[in-house]
């Protein structure tokens, strides 16, 4: 008879255990930060003024002091790239 009482008690608390488990899993998934596209593709500010207008518009990706990526439309992201090292956009 003792096992019958334990079985009834388990059946009564099972829905509560399931509810608590689901609640904890939903809360844990909601707490995870989502990575946005902006965070993953963060581009540093340009550091070279190639046209002398006082606005930085190029990047030195290779570290040789020469620009090898250019922002042609002023949005802060490089559109023109020099990947072969000749100093001109490819």
C-alpha distance (Angstrom), angle and dihedral (degrees) to the residues before:
residue distance angle dihedral
X1 . . .
X2 3.73 . .
X3 3.82 92.5 .
X4 3.80 90.4 50.8
X5 3.82 90.4 59.1
X6 3.79 91.8 48.3
X7 3.79 90.2 49.3
X8 3.82 92.0 52.3
X9 3.80 91.2 47.7
X10 3.81 91.1 51.0
X11 3.80 91.4 49.9
X12 3.81 90.7 51.1
X13 3.80 96.0 50.6
X14 3.83 97.8 39.3
X15 3.85 94.7 87.0
X16 3.80 89.8 50.8
X17 3.79 92.1 49.6
X18 3.80 90.8 50.3
X19 3.80 91.5 48.4
X20 3.80 92.4 49.8
X21 3.81 91.4 47.2
X22 3.79 92.7 50.9
X23 3.78 91.4 45.5
X24 3.79 91.9 52.6
X25 3.79 93.3 47.5
X26 3.81 92.3 50.1
X27 3.80 91.0 48.0
X28 3.81 91.5 49.1
X29 3.79 93.2 50.2
X30 3.80 91.3 47.3
X31 3.81 90.5 52.3
X32 3.81 93.6 57.6
X33 3.82 110.7 100.1
X34 3.77 116.4 -123.2
X35 3.78 117.1 -131.8
X36 3.75 112.8 -130.0
X37 3.78 125.1 -151.0
X38 3.81 90.3 -113.6
X39 3.80 92.9 59.8
X40 3.80 94.0 47.6
X41 3.80 95.4 48.4
X42 3.79 100.7 39.1
X43 3.80 109.6 159.7
X44 3.80 120.6 -161.8
X45 3.79 119.0 -122.5
X46 3.80 117.1 -88.5
X47 3.81 114.2 -96.6
X48 3.83 105.1 -167.7
X49 3.82 129.1 71.1
X50 3.81 102.9 -150.2
X51 3.81 99.4 172.8
X52 3.84 99.5 42.3
X53 3.80 96.6 -121.4
X54 3.82 93.5 124.0
X55 3.81 94.2 -107.1
X56 3.77 121.1 109.1
X57 3.78 108.0 -121.3
X58 3.82 108.0 159.2
X59 3.80 142.7 56.6
X60 3.79 132.7 -141.6
X61 3.80 100.1 -143.8
X62 3.80 95.3 166.0
X63 3.82 95.6 49.3
X64 3.81 95.5 -126.9
X65 3.82 95.3 119.3
X66 3.80 93.9 -106.7
X67 3.81 124.9 106.2
X68 3.78 115.0 -108.0
X69 3.83 101.3 166.5
X70 3.80 126.4 46.7
X71 3.81 135.7 -163.8
X72 3.79 102.3 -140.5
X73 3.81 98.9 175.8
X74 3.84 103.0 37.9
X75 3.80 97.8 -113.9
X76 3.82 94.5 122.6
X77 3.80 94.7 -110.1
X78 3.80 125.6 101.4
X79 3.81 116.0 -110.2
X80 3.80 99.9 167.3
X81 3.79 118.1 57.7
X82 3.79 134.7 -174.1
X83 3.78 105.0 -152.5
X84 3.83 98.1 159.5
X85 3.83 97.4 55.4
X86 3.81 99.9 -118.8
X87 3.84 93.8 122.8
X88 3.82 93.7 -114.0
X89 3.80 130.7 95.8
X90 3.81 113.2 -94.3
